[in-house]
Amino acid sequence: MNILIMGPAGSGKGTMSAKILESFKIPHISTGDMFRANIKEGTELGKKAQEYMNAGKLVPDEITVAMVADRLKQPDCQAGYLLDGYPRTLVQAKSFENLSKEIAKPVEVVINLVVEFEALADRITGRRMCKNCGAIYHVRNHPSQVEGICDVCGSPLIQRADDTEEQLRVRLDEHEKNTKPVLDYYREKGLVVDINATRSIDEVWNDVAAALENVK
Ligand code: AMP
């Protein structure tokens, strides 16, 4: 299955992606995670991406497009893909159209998670992430057993530099400006399924699973 998952920061893309991967044996390709991994490893790519990410801005298209093209050409993508956070601009979407033809893996469905600002602000400012393994928590909705410590690996939890209300506004503006045209582009192709993601995880998952079932 070839799936795109879209939605603003805090809409639950990570949570729904994890659930999708329980049902489909496909690689999860998150451009945000790829950039964070590069920053952690101190690569050239990471150095270039960091200033944009910390400012809540999109990393330039030429950097992002090349990184995704490399990844999609890996053999594990023959099974399909779950692309999370990409494409985020029309330039990326059009370039992805060519790439997906080249590897014969056209997009089959676009899951669009829709959440209002207030709910996003609450999710984002309360979000904590394990520095080591990337596990996600929320100070109220999903706290770790010991405050500030990851349940999975015992490492310290951190707040992402871009997880503040101020940065959220910048990221949502970017989302509105750049990503709405991408959604319209896929909407015209009849591929978008809008899902109200302000509800509980189970309710959202029910709708996501139904949308994927429809594609099969
Ligand atoms: P995310 O983890 O998806 O919220 O992404 C975090 C940050 O990584 C974004 O605010 C951007 O700075 C950068 N990023 C992730 N995906 C993309 C993309 N497709 N195009 C440009 N920048 C991206």
Residues whose N, C-alpha, C, O or C-beta is under 5 A from the ligand:
A	BS01	AMP	A9 T31 G32 D33 F35 Y52 M53 G56 K57 L58 V59 T64 G85 Y86 P87 R88
